[in-house]
Structures are given as C-alpha cells and as structure tokens.
Amino acid sequence: MKRISLLTLMICSAVAWSQEHFTGISTSDNAGLMNVMLNPAAAGNAQNGIYVNMVSMSGNLLNNKIGYSDLISGKNFERAIFSGNEPANLRLDGQILGPSISWKIDKWAFFFTSSANTQANIINLDNSLGNAIVNDMIDVTGAASILSRNQRANGMAWGELGIGLARKVFSINGHSLYAGAQFKWMLAGAYVDMAASAFTGKLSIQGNNVLLTDASARLNFSYSGSLGDDFTRIPNYMDYLGKPGGVSTDLGLSYTWKMENESAPRITAGVSIKNIGSVSFKDQNSSSNTYLLNIPDGQYFNLSQFKDEGDIKVIEQRLQQSGFLTVTNDKQNFKVKTPTLFVLNANVKVYDRFYLGAVLQQKTNSETKENQLNAQDVVTFIPRYRTDNFEVFLPVSHYQISGTAAGVGMRYRAFFIGSGSGLTGLLNNSNTRQVDGYIGFRIAI
C-alpha cells in the first residue's frame, strides 16, 4: 500500500491532466466545446456555427499537506502527507476530451462529445492509520489511537460518449435565454474502493510490526476491472474502454446580453446541474462486500502485512482470515454514483476588451459515502483580456482541499493552454498544494 502516494506522483508526472477541468478557458465566449462541458445550454449561444475539438487534456494533483516546493525538492511524500493534525486528503483528477463536435442550425444546436477520465482519492485518512500502513510507523511515543471518522481510498477509470442539444428559448432586444441537455453513455472501465466508517482503534509497535487492537469499524471493499487486480499500476488507471454501464445527464440554462454591432456578448451567465446518474460494474472481476470489524482489546491484527500490497483481493482475504470480520452484505455487481454538481458561471464585459468571469461549483453528495465518485467545492474568479483571435486570463480559485491558488492561461486562435495554479507556483511555491495544467486544440468554422 506504500505505493498509493507514489502512484499519484507518477501519474501527475507522466500525463498533463487537471482537476476542475480547463479553468479559465471554460468561461470564454469563444471556447466552443469547453463551454458545453461546463453548461450544455452554452452550445446555443456559441459564437461560431461549428466547433470541432481535436484533442484537449486537463489534469490536477492536489492535497491539503504538501506544497509545490516540497514536491520538486524531493521531500518524503509518504511521510509528509500523513503529518500534522488534519486527516490526509489527496485528489488526482484527469480528463482527455477526444474528438467532439457542436453545430448550430437556426435556433437549435447539437453536439457530440467523447472523453476519457481518471480519478484517484485519499479522503479523510487518519494520519496514524496512514503511517502504520504506508510507513510502518506511528507517532514518536510508540502508540497512537485512530480517531472515529469515515475515511476512504478509491480510484476509477471510465469513458464517456455524450450527445446533447440546446435551443434558444427567447430573444428580446439582445437578451437571450437558452436551454440545453447532454446525455452521456458511461463506459465502465475499472474501479477500486476501500472505505471505513466510524473507525476507532489503538495502534502499537511490536518489533518491526504495527499492530491494531481494541478496534471497530464498518468496512467496504469494492472493485472491478484491472484495478481489482492491482491498484498501484499506472496503466490500470487508463482502462477507459469498458462495457456500457449507465447514463449520466447534464441540464443547463444560459443567458446572454449582446448588442447587434458587437462580436461578443456583454454578459454571459448560466446555471447547470451536472453528472446526474451512475455507472454499473458487471464483470467477472466485480465484487462489493461490506463487513463489521471487531478486534477485542488484547487481541491484535498485524497491519504491516499490507505494506507494498497492491491487490485489494489479497487485502480483503487476509482480513477475512483473521477472524475479526463479520459479513453484512456481499454482491458481485454494483453501481457507482457520479458526482452531481451544481454550477453557476458568468462572464461580464467590464471595459472595452476586459472581462471578469466567475464559476461556483458545489457538490451535492457526501464524499465519505461508499461507491461514488468524488468532487470538491470550488469558487473561481477570472479576469480576462479578449480579442477575436487572442485572449489571456488569470483565474484565482479557492479549492476545498488545497486552498487558494492563482493561475494563468491563454488562447491564440485554435490553440489554448493554461493552469489553475501556475502563477502561485511561480511566485509562492511553498504554499501551493496543487499542480495542474491543461492544453488543447479546437477548430471554429
């Protein structure tokens, strides 16, 4: 299990993916399909008749403990993430937006999207428990207690094929309202989830082993596809092309105020509800089992046996063989709920070619529940300088996990590149607990 944190670093280094995807460019009035991914109704107020996305990639690694300077200085990641008093939270989220197209016909707009997605999380993991499993150590006194809390580690790879439409509802004196929807067919690639609810216990060191006693918890082990075989291998987090496994829906409204002689709207604003749905996992390697853990005081379970173990089935089997588990529910097929989001977005012309944008993202589900994908709350403000062919923007965001970060991005005709935290990383890298970036190419016709 030591390789969990190393895995996230290797993925971040190997691919240019991002977290709240395409920060800054997604609220531009000339971003095409980036607007549609934020709000499906935005297809109706697109500036051009046809947009084609060739390929765009976005990704982010963020946490609540380690700064950007720690990452590049070679600081021991495994120990740093489980330091301090706060539980450990770490998130990696990536998206590759593949061949996609949107087009307008009179009052209607239609679009098709394709994407590959990766997510990996450590959620509210107790520091003592994390150190015991990953680092073979607890605190300097040689004993520690696990605080009662819900904690998880999970990961998923999946694909999406989306089809959607938008329509102008009305237009009066330059004020227009659009409505839109997108339906996404989910391709169930691979999944792994290890969850512990109301986990309490005591840890002690005996020789070279870390032992758990006087412990109780509700445990869930769920897995499917290649992540059920090894959740530490990078290729398993790229297992996108699974079986069709359900539908997810996006709904949105978008408003614009645009004068006849102007090339871009003075105001663009929208509201959307995204990712309403779930993914079903049904293959020979699928399993979801729930247990009650009870280790009486004076009896011990060796946690050190899980060090460097990447097979969730082996972890589950060793716990079963210990005699400390009682099965409460077991099933082969299961569903994973997608992270339903409430999103507000706006872009306002302040003066001449200067604009101010904003995005509010609020999750509607609990991040500690079993078998669900996760998201975080984010607020972003985006000063922007825009011409028809060129724009530059400076997004400033507050992320639920990593705090405040400032980024920078630009678009030149069809090409765009940016980061939600790059500016803070350059100017004050010791306080930046986030590494992210995106790049893309789209054609407007």
RAPEHU-V624186 format. One record per helix or strand. SS is the DSSP state (~ for helix, > for strand). FROM is the first residue (numbers start at 1). LEN is the number of residues. If there is no record, write none. Layout:
ss: [SS:SS]
from: [FROM:FROM]
len: [LEN:LEN]
This chain:
ss: [~:>:~:~:~:>:~:~:>:>:>:~:>:>:>:>:~:~:>:>:>:>:~:~:>:>:>:>:>:>:>:>:>:>:~:~:>]
from: [3:18:25:33:40:50:68:77:88:100:108:127:143:151:175:209:225:234:243:267:287:301:303:312:325:334:341:354:372:378:390:403:408:415:422:429:434]
len: [12:1:3:6:6:14:6:4:10:6:18:8:4:22:32:16:4:5:15:15:9:2:4:10:7:4:11:10:1:9:10:4:5:5:6:3:11]
